[in-house]
């Protein structure tokens, strides 16, 4: 299980990389083969990617 601090850091990193690359959540989702909603959940800390 991922600790809360790690979830927050992961959410921030995903958001920062996406914004630095000037990509939408939809575009990131397409590149990663996941939905836009999955990217939203990851960025908001409401979920995290399966590894």
PDBQT receptor file of N, H, CA, C and O in Angstrom, charges set to zero:
ATOM      1  N   UNK A   1       0.841  -1.195   0.000  1.00  0.00    +0.000 N 
ATOM      2  CA  UNK A   1       0.000   0.000   0.000  1.00  0.00    +0.000 C 
ATOM      3  C   UNK A   1       0.879   1.249   0.000  1.00  0.00    +0.000 C 
ATOM      4  O   UNK A   1       1.874   1.314   0.722  1.00  0.00    +0.000 OA
ATOM      5  N   UNK A   2       0.515   2.221  -0.798  1.00  0.00    +0.000 N 
ATOM      6  H   UNK A   2      -0.294   2.168  -1.385  1.00  0.00    +0.000 HD
ATOM      7  CA  UNK A   2       1.288   3.455  -0.897  1.00  0.00    +0.000 C 
ATOM      8  C   UNK A   2       0.889   4.392   0.230  1.00  0.00    +0.000 C 
ATOM      9  O   UNK A   2      -0.296   4.611   0.481  1.00  0.00    +0.000 OA
ATOM     10  N   UNK A   3       1.893   4.944   0.910  1.00  0.00    +0.000 N 
ATOM     11  H   UNK A   3       2.856   4.766   0.707  1.00  0.00    +0.000 HD
ATOM     12  CA  UNK A   3       1.612   5.893   1.985  1.00  0.00    +0.000 C 
ATOM     13  C   UNK A   3       1.089   7.199   1.424  1.00  0.00    +0.000 C 
ATOM     14  O   UNK A   3       1.327   7.534   0.263  1.00  0.00    +0.000 OA
ATOM     15  N   UNK A   4       0.363   7.942   2.276  1.00  0.00    +0.000 N 
ATOM     16  H   UNK A   4       0.170   7.670   3.219  1.00  0.00    +0.000 HD
ATOM     17  CA  UNK A   4      -0.289   9.183   1.845  1.00  0.00    +0.000 C 
ATOM     18  C   UNK A   4       0.700  10.196   1.272  1.00  0.00    +0.000 C 
ATOM     19  O   UNK A   4       0.410  10.814   0.247  1.00  0.00    +0.000 OA
ATOM     20  N   UNK A   5       1.853  10.381   1.900  1.00  0.00    +0.000 N 
ATOM     21  H   UNK A   5       2.089   9.879   2.732  1.00  0.00    +0.000 HD
ATOM     22  CA  UNK A   5       2.846  11.350   1.411  1.00  0.00    +0.000 C 
ATOM     23  C   UNK A   5       3.351  10.955   0.023  1.00  0.00    +0.000 C 
ATOM     24  O   UNK A   5       3.585  11.814  -0.827  1.00  0.00    +0.000 OA
ATOM     25  N   UNK A   6       3.514   9.673  -0.195  1.00  0.00    +0.000 N 
ATOM     26  H   UNK A   6       3.323   8.975   0.495  1.00  0.00    +0.000 HD
ATOM     27  CA  UNK A   6       3.978   9.203  -1.505  1.00  0.00    +0.000 C 
ATOM     28  C   UNK A   6       2.915   9.444  -2.570  1.00  0.00    +0.000 C 
ATOM     29  O   UNK A   6       3.244   9.780  -3.708  1.00  0.00    +0.000 OA
ATOM     30  N   UNK A   7       1.630   9.274  -2.209  1.00  0.00    +0.000 N 
ATOM     31  H   UNK A   7       1.362   9.001  -1.285  1.00  0.00    +0.000 HD
ATOM     32  CA  UNK A   7       0.537   9.529  -3.155  1.00  0.00    +0.000 C 
ATOM     33  C   UNK A   7       0.529  10.993  -3.576  1.00  0.00    +0.000 C 
ATOM     34  O   UNK A   7       0.380  11.312  -4.755  1.00  0.00    +0.000 OA
ATOM     35  N   UNK A   8       0.690  11.872  -2.601  1.00  0.00    +0.000 N 
ATOM     36  H   UNK A   8       0.811  11.613  -1.643  1.00  0.00    +0.000 HD
ATOM     37  CA  UNK A   8       0.685  13.309  -2.896  1.00  0.00    +0.000 C 
ATOM     38  C   UNK A   8       1.849  13.665  -3.807  1.00  0.00    +0.000 C 
ATOM     39  O   UNK A   8       1.681  14.422  -4.764  1.00  0.00    +0.000 OA
ATOM     40  N   UNK A   9       3.020  13.129  -3.518  1.00  0.00    +0.000 N 
ATOM     41  H   UNK A   9       3.156  12.515  -2.741  1.00  0.00    +0.000 HD
ATOM     42  CA  UNK A   9       4.196  13.423  -4.335  1.00  0.00    +0.000 C 
ATOM     43  C   UNK A   9       3.995  12.890  -5.762  1.00  0.00    +0.000 C 
ATOM     44  O   UNK A   9       4.339  13.567  -6.731  1.00  0.00    +0.000 OA
ATOM     45  N   UNK A  10       3.446  11.692  -5.887  1.00  0.00    +0.000 N 
ATOM     46  H   UNK A  10       3.167  11.142  -5.099  1.00  0.00    +0.000 HD
ATOM     47  CA  UNK A  10       3.195  11.127  -7.218  1.00  0.00    +0.000 C 
ATOM     48  C   UNK A  10       2.201  11.989  -7.979  1.00  0.00    +0.000 C 
ATOM     49  O   UNK A  10       2.401  12.273  -9.160  1.00  0.00    +0.000 OA
ATOM     50  N   UNK A  11       1.130  12.409  -7.309  1.00  0.00    +0.000 N 
ATOM     51  H   UNK A  11       0.968  12.179  -6.350  1.00  0.00    +0.000 HD
ATOM     52  CA  UNK A  11       0.117  13.262  -7.946  1.00  0.00    +0.000 C 
ATOM     53  C   UNK A  11       0.745  14.558  -8.457  1.00  0.00    +0.000 C 
ATOM     54  O   UNK A  11       0.465  14.990  -9.576  1.00  0.00    +0.000 OA
ATOM     55  N   UNK A  12       1.591  15.174  -7.637  1.00  0.00    +0.000 N 
ATOM     56  H   UNK A  12       1.818  14.824  -6.729  1.00  0.00    +0.000 HD
ATOM     57  CA  UNK A  12       2.250  16.420  -8.041  1.00  0.00    +0.000 C 
ATOM     58  C   UNK A  12       3.192  16.193  -9.213  1.00  0.00    +0.000 C 
ATOM     59  O   UNK A  12       3.254  17.016 -10.125  1.00  0.00    +0.000 OA
ATOM     60  N   UNK A  13       3.917  15.096  -9.198  1.00  0.00    +0.000 N 
ATOM     61  H   UNK A  13       3.866  14.427  -8.457  1.00  0.00    +0.000 HD
ATOM     62  CA  UNK A  13       4.856  14.816 -10.285  1.00  0.00    +0.000 C 
ATOM     63  C   UNK A  13       4.124  14.592 -11.601  1.00  0.00    +0.000 C 
ATOM     64  O   UNK A  13       4.540  15.107 -12.639  1.00  0.00    +0.000 OA
ATOM     65  N   UNK A  14       3.049  13.835 -11.564  1.00  0.00    +0.000 N 
ATOM     66  H   UNK A  14       2.711  13.418 -10.720  1.00  0.00    +0.000 HD
ATOM     67  CA  UNK A  14       2.278  13.591 -12.792  1.00  0.00    +0.000 C 
ATOM     68  C   UNK A  14       1.754  14.910 -13.348  1.00  0.00    +0.000 C 
ATOM     69  O   UNK A  14       1.883  15.180 -14.542  1.00  0.00    +0.000 OA
ATOM     70  N   UNK A  15       1.165  15.730 -12.485  1.00  0.00    +0.000 N 
ATOM     71  H   UNK A  15       1.060  15.511 -11.514  1.00  0.00    +0.000 HD
ATOM     72  CA  UNK A  15       0.610  17.024 -12.911  1.00  0.00    +0.000 C 
ATOM     73  C   UNK A  15       1.719  17.927 -13.464  1.00  0.00    +0.000 C 
ATOM     74  O   UNK A  15       1.548  18.549 -14.513  1.00  0.00    +0.000 OA
ATOM     75  N   UNK A  16       2.848  17.996 -12.764  1.00  0.00    +0.000 N 
ATOM     76  H   UNK A  16       2.987  17.491 -11.912  1.00  0.00    +0.000 HD
ATOM     77  CA  UNK A  16       3.939  18.877 -13.200  1.00  0.00    +0.000 C 
ATOM     78  C   UNK A  16       4.503  18.458 -14.551  1.00  0.00    +0.000 C 
ATOM     79  O   UNK A  16       4.744  19.306 -15.410  1.00  0.00    +0.000 OA
ATOM     80  N   UNK A  17       4.713  17.177 -14.745  1.00  0.00    +0.000 N 
ATOM     81  H   UNK A  17       4.517  16.488 -14.047  1.00  0.00    +0.000 HD
ATOM     82  CA  UNK A  17       5.240  16.699 -16.027  1.00  0.00    +0.000 C 
ATOM     83  C   UNK A  17       4.252  17.009 -17.146  1.00  0.00    +0.000 C 
ATOM     84  O   UNK A  17       4.641  17.467 -18.220  1.00  0.00    +0.000 OA
ATOM     85  N   UNK A  18       2.975  16.755 -16.886  1.00  0.00    +0.000 N 
ATOM     86  H   UNK A  18       2.659  16.383 -16.013  1.00  0.00    +0.000 HD
ATOM     87  CA  UNK A  18       1.952  17.017 -17.911  1.00  0.00    +0.000 C 
ATOM     88  C   UNK A  18       1.929  18.493 -18.285  1.00  0.00    +0.000 C 
ATOM     89  O   UNK A  18       1.902  18.842 -19.465  1.00  0.00    +0.000 OA
ATOM     90  N   UNK A  19       1.940  19.351 -17.282  1.00  0.00    +0.000 N 
ATOM     91  H   UNK A  19       1.963  19.068 -16.324  1.00  0.00    +0.000 HD
ATOM     92  CA  UNK A  19       1.882  20.791 -17.557  1.00  0.00    +0.000 C 
ATOM     93  C   UNK A  19       3.166  21.288 -18.226  1.00  0.00    +0.000 C 
ATOM     94  O   UNK A  19       3.111  22.129 -19.123  1.00  0.00    +0.000 OA
ATOM     95  N   UNK A  20       4.319  20.773 -17.793  1.00  0.00    +0.000 N 
ATOM     96  H   UNK A  20       4.363  20.090 -17.064  1.00  0.00    +0.000 HD
ATOM     97  CA  UNK A  20       5.587  21.175 -18.412  1.00  0.00    +0.000 C 
ATOM     98  C   UNK A  20       5.658  20.773 -19.879  1.00  0.00    +0.000 C 
ATOM     99  O   UNK A  20       6.274  21.462 -20.691  1.00  0.00    +0.000 OA
ATOM    100  N   UNK A  21       5.029  19.663 -20.210  1.00  0.00    +0.000 N 
ATOM    101  H   UNK A  21       4.528  19.102 -19.550  1.00  0.00    +0.000 HD
ATOM    102  CA  UNK A  21       4.987  19.197 -21.601  1.00  0.00    +0.000 C 
ATOM    103  C   UNK A  21       3.823  19.816 -22.371  1.00  0.00    +0.000 C 
ATOM    104  O   UNK A  21       3.650  19.560 -23.563  1.00  0.00    +0.000 OA
ATOM    105  N   UNK A  22       3.020  20.640 -21.672  1.00  0.00    +0.000 N 
ATOM    106  H   UNK A  22       3.161  20.848 -20.704  1.00  0.00    +0.000 HD
ATOM    107  CA  UNK A  22       1.882  21.320 -22.279  1.00  0.00    +0.000 C 
ATOM    108  C   UNK A  22       0.887  20.323 -22.903  1.00  0.00    +0.000 C 
ATOM    109  O   UNK A  22       0.431  20.497 -24.033  1.00  0.00    +0.000 OA
ATOM    110  N   UNK A  23       0.570  19.275 -22.129  1.00  0.00    +0.000 N 
ATOM    111  H   UNK A  23       0.941  19.133 -21.211  1.00  0.00    +0.000 HD
ATOM    112  CA  UNK A  23      -0.349  18.246 -22.589  1.00  0.00    +0.000 C 
ATOM    113  C   UNK A  23      -1.633  18.287 -21.767  1.00  0.00    +0.000 C 
ATOM    114  O   UNK A  23      -1.616  18.668 -20.596  1.00  0.00    +0.000 OA
ATOM    115  N   UNK A  24      -2.735  17.897 -22.379  1.00  0.00    +0.000 N 
ATOM    116  H   UNK A  24      -2.749  17.588 -23.330  1.00  0.00    +0.000 HD
ATOM    117  CA  UNK A  24      -3.992  17.770 -21.658  1.00  0.00    +0.000 C 
ATOM    118  C   UNK A  24      -4.020  16.405 -20.972  1.00  0.00    +0.000 C 
ATOM    119  O   UNK A  24      -3.208  15.529 -21.270  1.00  0.00    +0.000 OA
ATOM    120  N   UNK A  25      -4.956  16.241 -20.062  1.00  0.00    +0.000 N 
ATOM    121  H   UNK A  25      -5.615  16.952 -19.819  1.00  0.00    +0.000 HD
ATOM    122  CA  UNK A  25      -5.124  14.934 -19.423  1.00  0.00    +0.000 C 
ATOM    123  C   UNK A  25      -5.497  13.892 -20.469  1.00  0.00    +0.000 C 
ATOM    124  O   UNK A  25      -5.064  12.743 -20.389  1.00  0.00    +0.000 OA
ATOM    125  N   UNK A  26      -6.288  14.289 -21.437  1.00  0.00    +0.000 N 
ATOM    126  H   UNK A  26      -6.640  15.223 -21.503  1.00  0.00    +0.000 HD
ATOM    127  CA  UNK A  26      -6.681  13.387 -22.529  1.00  0.00    +0.000 C 
ATOM    128  C   UNK A  26      -5.453  12.909 -23.305  1.00  0.00    +0.000 C 
ATOM    129  O   UNK A  26      -5.326  11.720 -23.597  1.00  0.00    +0.000 OA
ATOM    130  N   UNK A  27      -4.554  13.829 -23.638  1.00  0.00    +0.000 N 
ATOM    131  H   UNK A  27      -4.658  14.795 -23.402  1.00  0.00    +0.000 HD
ATOM    132  CA  UNK A  27      -3.358  13.468 -24.392  1.00  0.00    +0.000 C 
ATOM    133  C   UNK A  27      -2.447  12.531 -23.601  1.00  0.00    +0.000 C 
ATOM    134  O   UNK A  27      -1.903  11.577 -24.156  1.00  0.00    +0.000 OA
ATOM    135  N   UNK A  28      -2.285  12.799 -22.329  1.00  0.00    +0.000 N 
ATOM    136  H   UNK A  28      -2.727  13.574 -21.878  1.00  0.00    +0.000 HD
ATOM    137  CA  UNK A  28      -1.455  11.924 -21.488  1.00  0.00    +0.000 C 
ATOM    138  C   UNK A  28      -2.098  10.541 -21.402  1.00  0.00    +0.000 C 
ATOM    139  O   UNK A  28      -1.413   9.521 -21.492  1.00  0.00    +0.000 OA
ATOM    140  N   UNK A  29      -3.412  10.518 -21.227  1.00  0.00    +0.000 N 
ATOM    141  H   UNK A  29      -3.968  11.346 -21.153  1.00  0.00    +0.000 HD
ATOM    142  CA  UNK A  29      -4.122   9.247 -21.177  1.00  0.00    +0.000 C 
ATOM    143  C   UNK A  29      -3.928   8.425 -22.440  1.00  0.00    +0.000 C 
ATOM    144  O   UNK A  29      -3.725   7.213 -22.376  1.00  0.00    +0.000 OA
ATOM    145  N   UNK A  30      -3.992   9.088 -23.585  1.00  0.00    +0.000 N 
ATOM    146  H   UNK A  30      -4.158  10.072 -23.636  1.00  0.00    +0.000 HD
ATOM    147  CA  UNK A  30      -3.790   8.380 -24.855  1.00  0.00    +0.000 C 
ATOM    148  C   UNK A  30      -2.382   7.814 -24.939  1.00  0.00    +0.000 C 
ATOM    149  O   UNK A  30      -2.195   6.679 -25.376  1.00  0.00    +0.000 OA
ATOM    150  N   UNK A  31      -1.399   8.588 -24.529  1.00  0.00    +0.000 N 
ATOM    151  H   UNK A  31      -1.551   9.510 -24.175  1.00  0.00    +0.000 HD
ATOM    152  CA  UNK A  31      -0.006   8.125 -24.573  1.00  0.00    +0.000 C 
ATOM    153  C   UNK A  31       0.241   6.949 -23.626  1.00  0.00    +0.000 C 
ATOM    154  O   UNK A  31       1.071   6.082 -23.900  1.00  0.00    +0.000 OA
ATOM    155  N   UNK A  32      -0.492   6.931 -22.506  1.00  0.00    +0.000 N 
ATOM    156  H   UNK A  32      -1.167   7.635 -22.283  1.00  0.00    +0.000 HD
ATOM    157  CA  UNK A  32      -0.291   5.888 -21.503  1.00  0.00    +0.000 C 
ATOM    158  C   UNK A  32      -1.311   4.761 -21.620  1.00  0.00    +0.000 C 
ATOM    159  O   UNK A  32      -1.290   3.811 -20.838  1.00  0.00    +0.000 OA
ATOM    160  N   UNK A  33      -2.207   4.876 -22.608  1.00  0.00    +0.000 N 
ATOM    161  H   UNK A  33      -2.224   5.648 -23.243  1.00  0.00    +0.000 HD
ATOM    162  CA  UNK A  33      -3.230   3.863 -22.839  1.00  0.00    +0.000 C 
ATOM    163  C   UNK A  33      -4.190   3.719 -21.649  1.00  0.00    +0.000 C 
ATOM    164  O   UNK A  33      -4.593   2.613 -21.291  1.00  0.00    +0.000 OA
ATOM    165  N   UNK A  34      -4.542   4.852 -21.053  1.00  0.00    +0.000 N 
ATOM    166  H   UNK A  34      -4.214   5.751 -21.344  1.00  0.00    +0.000 HD
ATOM    167  CA  UNK A  34      -5.532   4.896 -19.973  1.00  0.00    +0.000 C 
ATOM    168  C   UNK A  34      -6.509   6.024 -20.279  1.00  0.00    +0.000 C 
ATOM    169  O   UNK A  34      -6.298   6.799 -21.211  1.00  0.00    +0.000 OA
ATOM    170  N   UNK A  35      -7.566   6.113 -19.501  1.00  0.00    +0.000 N 
ATOM    171  H   UNK A  35      -7.738   5.483 -18.743  1.00  0.00    +0.000 HD
ATOM    172  CA  UNK A  35      -8.568   7.149 -19.747  1.00  0.00    +0.000 C 
ATOM    173  C   UNK A  35      -8.150   8.493 -19.154  1.00  0.00    +0.000 C 
ATOM    174  O   UNK A  35      -7.271   8.577 -18.297  1.00  0.00    +0.000 OA
ATOM    175  N   UNK A  36      -8.806   9.525 -19.637  1.00  0.00    +0.000 N 
ATOM    176  H   UNK A  36      -9.521   9.457 -20.333  1.00  0.00    +0.000 HD
ATOM    177  CA  UNK A  36      -8.614  10.871 -19.092  1.00  0.00    +0.000 C 
ATOM    178  C   UNK A  36      -8.981  10.877 -17.617  1.00  0.00    +0.000 C 
ATOM    179  O   UNK A  36      -8.339  11.550 -16.811  1.00  0.00    +0.000 OA
ATOM    180  N   UNK A  37     -10.023  10.118 -17.270  1.00  0.00    +0.000 N 
ATOM    181  H   UNK A  37     -10.544   9.572 -17.925  1.00  0.00    +0.000 HD
ATOM    182  CA  UNK A  37     -10.473  10.050 -15.882  1.00  0.00    +0.000 C 
ATOM    183  C   UNK A  37      -9.405   9.443 -14.977  1.00  0.00    +0.000 C 
ATOM    184  O   UNK A  37      -9.263   9.855 -13.825  1.00  0.00    +0.000 OA
ATOM    185  N   UNK A  38      -8.659   8.476 -15.484  1.00  0.00    +0.000 N 
ATOM    186  H   UNK A  38      -8.774   8.141 -16.419  1.00  0.00    +0.000 HD
ATOM    187  CA  UNK A  38      -7.573   7.874 -14.697  1.00  0.00    +0.000 C 
ATOM    188  C   UNK A  38      -6.507   8.920 -14.400  1.00  0.00    +0.000 C 
ATOM    189  O   UNK A  38      -6.010   9.000 -13.277  1.00  0.00    +0.000 OA
ATOM    190  N   UNK A  39      -6.155   9.716 -15.394  1.00  0.00    +0.000 N 
ATOM    191  H   UNK A  39      -6.559   9.651 -16.306  1.00  0.00    +0.000 HD
ATOM    192  CA  UNK A  39      -5.155  10.763 -15.192  1.00  0.00    +0.000 C 
ATOM    193  C   UNK A  39      -5.654  11.762 -14.160  1.00  0.00    +0.000 C 
ATOM    194  O   UNK A  39      -4.892  12.190 -13.293  1.00  0.00    +0.000 OA
ATOM    195  N   UNK A  40      -6.926  12.136 -14.244  1.00  0.00    +0.000 N 
ATOM    196  H   UNK A  40      -7.545  11.787 -14.947  1.00  0.00    +0.000 HD
ATOM    197  CA  UNK A  40      -7.511  13.054 -13.263  1.00  0.00    +0.000 C 
ATOM    198  C   UNK A  40      -7.384  12.474 -11.848  1.00  0.00    +0.000 C 
ATOM    199  O   UNK A  40      -6.967  13.172 -10.924  1.00  0.00    +0.000 OA
ATOM    200  N   UNK A  41      -7.742  11.214 -11.686  1.00  0.00    +0.000 N 
ATOM    201  H   UNK A  41      -8.082  10.647 -12.437  1.00  0.00    +0.000 HD
ATOM    202  CA  UNK A  41      -7.668  10.578 -10.369  1.00  0.00    +0.000 C 
ATOM    203  C   UNK A  41      -6.236  10.568  -9.844  1.00  0.00    +0.000 C 
ATOM    204  O   UNK A  41      -6.000  10.833  -8.665  1.00  0.00    +0.000 OA
ATOM    205  N   UNK A  42      -5.288  10.263 -10.714  1.00  0.00    +0.000 N 
ATOM    206  H   UNK A  42      -5.480  10.048 -11.672  1.00  0.00    +0.000 HD
ATOM    207  CA  UNK A  42      -3.891  10.228 -10.282  1.00  0.00    +0.000 C 
ATOM    208  C   UNK A  42      -3.427  11.609  -9.851  1.00  0.00    +0.000 C 
ATOM    209  O   UNK A  42      -2.769  11.758  -8.822  1.00  0.00    +0.000 OA
ATOM    210  N   UNK A  43      -3.773  12.624 -10.644  1.00  0.00    +0.000 N 
ATOM    211  H   UNK A  43      -4.308  12.504 -11.481  1.00  0.00    +0.000 HD
ATOM    212  CA  UNK A  43      -3.337  13.991 -10.335  1.00  0.00    +0.000 C 
ATOM    213  C   UNK A  43      -4.004  14.540  -9.075  1.00  0.00    +0.000 C 
ATOM    214  O   UNK A  43      -3.416  15.351  -8.360  1.00  0.00    +0.000 OA
ATOM    215  N   UNK A  44      -5.209  14.105  -8.811  1.00  0.00    +0.000 N 
ATOM    216  H   UNK A  44      -5.687  13.446  -9.392  1.00  0.00    +0.000 HD
ATOM    217  CA  UNK A  44      -5.935  14.625  -7.643  1.00  0.00    +0.000 C 
ATOM    218  C   UNK A  44      -5.667  13.788  -6.391  1.00  0.00    +0.000 C 
ATOM    219  O   UNK A  44      -6.138  14.126  -5.305  1.00  0.00    +0.000 OA
ATOM    220  N   UNK A  45      -4.917  12.704  -6.540  1.00  0.00    +0.000 N 
ATOM    221  H   UNK A  45      -4.534  12.429  -7.422  1.00  0.00    +0.000 HD
ATOM    222  CA  UNK A  45      -4.608  11.859  -5.394  1.00  0.00    +0.000 C 
ATOM    223  C   UNK A  45      -5.744  10.944  -4.996  1.00  0.00    +0.000 C 
ATOM    224  O   UNK A  45      -5.706  10.346  -3.921  1.00  0.00    +0.000 OA
ATOM    225  N   UNK A  46      -6.765  10.820  -5.849  1.00  0.00    +0.000 N 
ATOM    226  H   UNK A  46      -6.796  11.305  -6.723  1.00  0.00    +0.000 HD
ATOM    227  CA  UNK A  46      -7.913   9.959  -5.549  1.00  0.00    +0.000 C 
ATOM    228  C   UNK A  46      -7.681   8.526  -5.999  1.00  0.00    +0.000 C 
ATOM    229  O   UNK A  46      -8.507   7.650  -5.741  1.00  0.00    +0.000 OA
ATOM    230  N   UNK A  47      -6.579   8.289  -6.659  1.00  0.00    +0.000 N 
ATOM    231  H   UNK A  47      -5.908   9.000  -6.868  1.00  0.00    +0.000 HD
ATOM    232  CA  UNK A  47      -6.220   6.964  -7.122  1.00  0.00    +0.000 C 
ATOM    233  C   UNK A  47      -4.768   7.013  -7.547  1.00  0.00    +0.000 C 
ATOM    234  O   UNK A  47      -4.161   8.082  -7.592  1.00  0.00    +0.000 OA
ATOM    235  N   UNK A  48      -4.218   5.864  -7.855  1.00  0.00    +0.000 N 
ATOM    236  H   UNK A  48      -4.711   4.995  -7.818  1.00  0.00    +0.000 HD
ATOM    237  CA  UNK A  48      -2.845   5.843  -8.328  1.00  0.00    +0.000 C 
ATOM    238  C   UNK A  48      -2.672   4.699  -9.298  1.00  0.00    +0.000 C 
ATOM    239  O   UNK A  48      -3.435   3.733  -9.264  1.00  0.00    +0.000 OA
ATOM    240  N   UNK A  49      -1.674   4.795 -10.168  1.00  0.00    +0.000 N 
ATOM    241  H   UNK A  49      -1.054   5.579 -10.196  1.00  0.00    +0.000 HD
ATOM    242  CA  UNK A  49      -1.507   3.764 -11.201  1.00  0.00    +0.000 C 
ATOM    243  C   UNK A  49      -1.135   2.412 -10.616  1.00  0.00    +0.000 C 
ATOM    244  O   UNK A  49      -0.429   2.334  -9.611  1.00  0.00    +0.000 OA
ATOM    245  N   UNK A  50      -1.609   1.359 -11.245  1.00  0.00    +0.000 N 
ATOM    246  H   UNK A  50      -2.183   1.423 -12.061  1.00  0.00    +0.000 HD
ATOM    247  CA  UNK A  50      -1.163   0.011 -10.889  1.00  0.00    +0.000 C 
ATOM    248  C   UNK A  50       0.225  -0.165 -11.478  1.00  0.00    +0.000 C 
ATOM    249  O   UNK A  50       0.493   0.208 -12.620  1.00  0.00    +0.000 OA
ATOM    250  N   UNK A  51       1.069  -0.725 -10.693  1.00  0.00    +0.000 N 
ATOM    251  H   UNK A  51       0.851  -1.028  -9.765  1.00  0.00    +0.000 HD
ATOM    252  CA  UNK A  51       2.453  -0.905 -11.170  1.00  0.00    +0.000 C 
ATOM    253  C   UNK A  51       2.695  -2.369 -11.487  1.00  0.00    +0.000 C 
ATOM    254  O   UNK A  51       3.794  -2.738 -11.902  1.00  0.00    +0.000 OA
TER     255      UNK A  51
